[in-house]
Amino acid sequence: MWADESVFYQIYPLGFCGAPRENDGVLVNRVGKIAGWAPHIQRLGANALYLSPIFDSDRHGYDTRDYRRVDCRLGTNEDFAAVVKASTATASRWCWTACSTTFAGASGPSGMSR
């Protein structure tokens, strides 16, 4: 499997992108910041990005309330798709997870894309 042979770089997108701690419902495209870091991450030897958590939540991201929508503090689903598309030249694989309300290793559905 491709994941067994990949070097992952994990990003906590809410912190990395400077999102506020509480979800105030204000839509801001912050996820684009990740694309700018993709060349640096590749120079470190990583060829896959792991983002967790990324889906809509009230606070820290691990209290997911909608597994189908990117947290508005990061942008829209379309904003995220644009970052993935723009970054595929430097990060050949992407992985993101949707976490359940407990941080004790439980996770919800995950998505993987090339």
Secondary structure, DSSP 8 states (H G I E B T S, - for coil): -GGGG--EEEE-HHHHTT--SS--S-----THHHHHHHHHHHHTT--EEEE---EEESSSSSSEEEEEEE-TTT--HHHHHHHHHHHTTT-SEEEEEEE-S--SS-EEEEEEE-
